[in-house]
Amino acid sequence: LHDAVVEAGRSTLSPILNTVGTTLADAIPLGLALGAGSELYRDLGITITAGLFVATLLTLFVIPLLYCRVEAGIDTVKLFKMRLMAKLGIEQ
């Protein structure tokens, strides 16, 4: 499982970073907007930039880590169940 998660991360890293880069290239100037009517665009640019940053961190680090931890937890519960059943003499 760990190898599959690492391989998936490698194969999706470039497309994710390319998409984030192009979107940030458009959103950062909005966040730095000056002049008449820039209040709306500035807030929009800051929101897009911050949201994209958080979503990228979640996509690249948190979700794969959470996936591995949940899978490890499931394996631990299965092992505990098997040991308990063996100790009690119950067959599956």
C-alpha atoms as a printed R data frame, in Angstrom:
   type eleno elety resid chain resno       x       y       z
1  ATOM     1    CA   LEU     A     1   0.000   0.000   0.000
2  ATOM     2    CA   HIS     A     2   2.780   2.400   0.919
3  ATOM     3    CA   ASP     A     3   4.500   1.858  -2.439
4  ATOM     4    CA   ALA     A     4   1.211   2.448  -4.279
5  ATOM     5    CA   VAL     A     5   0.633   5.725  -2.434
6  ATOM     6    CA   VAL     A     6   4.183   6.896  -3.188
7  ATOM     7    CA   GLU     A     7   3.854   5.956  -6.855
8  ATOM     8    CA   ALA     A     8   0.511   7.730  -7.109
9  ATOM     9    CA   GLY     A     9   2.071  10.808  -5.531
10 ATOM    10    CA   ARG     A    10   4.908  10.776  -8.045
11 ATOM    11    CA   SER     A    11   2.604  10.386 -11.024
12 ATOM    12    CA   THR     A    12   0.202  13.148  -9.956
13 ATOM    13    CA   LEU     A    13   2.716  15.647  -8.590
14 ATOM    14    CA   SER     A    14   3.533  17.326 -11.893
15 ATOM    15    CA   PRO     A    15  -0.065  17.837 -13.102
16 ATOM    16    CA   ILE     A    16  -1.147  19.147  -9.698
17 ATOM    17    CA   LEU     A    17   1.743  21.586  -9.446
18 ATOM    18    CA   ASN     A    18   1.245  22.760 -13.033
19 ATOM    19    CA   THR     A    19  -2.429  23.453 -12.393
20 ATOM    20    CA   VAL     A    20  -1.679  25.232  -9.128
21 ATOM    21    CA   GLY     A    21   1.069  27.288 -10.753
22 ATOM    22    CA   THR     A    22  -1.064  28.525 -13.608
23 ATOM    23    CA   THR     A    23  -3.976  29.334 -11.321
24 ATOM    24    CA   LEU     A    24  -1.718  31.189  -8.891
25 ATOM    25    CA   ALA     A    25  -0.206  33.102 -11.780
26 ATOM    26    CA   ASP     A    26  -3.696  34.469 -12.446
27 ATOM    27    CA   ALA     A    27  -4.839  34.851  -8.814
28 ATOM    28    CA   ILE     A    28  -1.818  36.612  -7.289
29 ATOM    29    CA   PRO     A    29  -2.192  39.743  -9.441
30 ATOM    30    CA   LEU     A    30  -5.840  39.872  -8.344
31 ATOM    31    CA   GLY     A    31  -4.711  39.788  -4.720
32 ATOM    32    CA   LEU     A    32  -2.276  42.614  -5.348
33 ATOM    33    CA   ALA     A    33  -4.752  44.740  -7.297
34 ATOM    34    CA   LEU     A    34  -4.603  48.484  -6.763
35 ATOM    35    CA   GLY     A    35  -6.832  51.222  -8.044
36 ATOM    36    CA   ALA     A    36 -10.527  51.913  -8.395
37 ATOM    37    CA   GLY     A    37 -12.741  48.901  -7.757
38 ATOM    38    CA   SER     A    38  -9.855  46.773  -6.550
39 ATOM    39    CA   GLU     A    39 -11.484  45.997  -3.200
40 ATOM    40    CA   LEU     A    40 -13.579  43.220  -4.706
41 ATOM    41    CA   TYR     A    41 -10.756  41.793  -6.807
42 ATOM    42    CA   ARG     A    42  -8.246  41.918  -3.959
43 ATOM    43    CA   ASP     A    43 -10.469  39.838  -1.673
44 ATOM    44    CA   LEU     A    44 -11.190  37.408  -4.487
45 ATOM    45    CA   GLY     A    45  -7.502  36.981  -5.295
46 ATOM    46    CA   ILE     A    46  -6.543  36.433  -1.665
47 ATOM    47    CA   THR     A    47  -9.336  33.891  -1.199
48 ATOM    48    CA   ILE     A    48  -8.392  31.961  -4.335
49 ATOM    49    CA   THR     A    49  -4.696  31.949  -3.423
50 ATOM    50    CA   ALA     A    50  -5.232  30.807   0.178
51 ATOM    51    CA   GLY     A    51  -7.798  28.178  -0.791
52 ATOM    52    CA   LEU     A    52  -5.579  26.775  -3.496
53 ATOM    53    CA   PHE     A    53  -2.621  26.631  -1.125
54 ATOM    54    CA   VAL     A    54  -4.618  24.722   1.509
55 ATOM    55    CA   ALA     A    55  -6.190  22.397  -1.059
56 ATOM    56    CA   THR     A    56  -2.765  21.604  -2.537
57 ATOM    57    CA   LEU     A    57  -1.338  20.732   0.878
58 ATOM    58    CA   LEU     A    58  -4.333  18.528   1.600
59 ATOM    59    CA   THR     A    59  -4.080  16.791  -1.774
60 ATOM    60    CA   LEU     A    60  -0.342  16.146  -1.678
61 ATOM    61    CA   PHE     A    61   0.251  15.368   1.997
62 ATOM    62    CA   VAL     A    62  -2.758  15.016   4.298
63 ATOM    63    CA   ILE     A    63  -5.030  12.772   2.200
64 ATOM    64    CA   PRO     A    64  -2.322  10.175   1.343
65 ATOM    65    CA   LEU     A    65  -1.145  10.125   4.968
66 ATOM    66    CA   LEU     A    66  -4.694   9.740   6.242
67 ATOM    67    CA   TYR     A    67  -5.321   6.964   3.736
68 ATOM    68    CA   CYS     A    68  -2.266   5.021   4.947
69 ATOM    69    CA   ARG     A    69  -3.151   5.534   8.618
70 ATOM    70    CA   VAL     A    70  -6.755   4.376   8.166
71 ATOM    71    CA   GLU     A    71  -5.598   1.306   6.251
72 ATOM    72    CA   ALA     A    72  -3.063   0.501   8.986
73 ATOM    73    CA   GLY     A    73  -5.780   0.915  11.600
74 ATOM    74    CA   ILE     A    74  -8.052  -1.492   9.750
75 ATOM    75    CA   ASP     A    75  -5.237  -4.048   9.583
76 ATOM    76    CA   THR     A    76  -4.624  -3.636  13.326
77 ATOM    77    CA   VAL     A    77  -8.302  -4.221  14.113
78 ATOM    78    CA   LYS     A    78  -8.362  -7.333  11.909
79 ATOM    79    CA   LEU     A    79  -5.251  -8.705  13.621
80 ATOM    80    CA   PHE     A    80  -6.717  -7.992  17.064
81 ATOM    81    CA   LYS     A    81  -9.954  -9.741  16.080
82 ATOM    82    CA   MET     A    82  -8.075 -12.808  14.806
83 ATOM    83    CA   ARG     A    83  -6.005 -13.043  17.999
84 ATOM    84    CA   LEU     A    84  -9.057 -12.625  20.200
85 ATOM    85    CA   MET     A    85 -10.980 -15.294  18.296
86 ATOM    86    CA   ALA     A    86  -8.005 -17.661  18.477
87 ATOM    87    CA   LYS     A    87  -7.694 -17.046  22.211
88 ATOM    88    CA   LEU     A    88 -11.388 -17.766  22.723
89 ATOM    89    CA   GLY     A    89 -11.263 -20.819  20.463
90 ATOM    90    CA   ILE     A    90 -13.719 -19.427  17.933
91 ATOM    91    CA   GLU     A    91 -13.206 -20.353  14.297
92 ATOM    92    CA   GLN     A    92 -14.269 -18.211  11.385
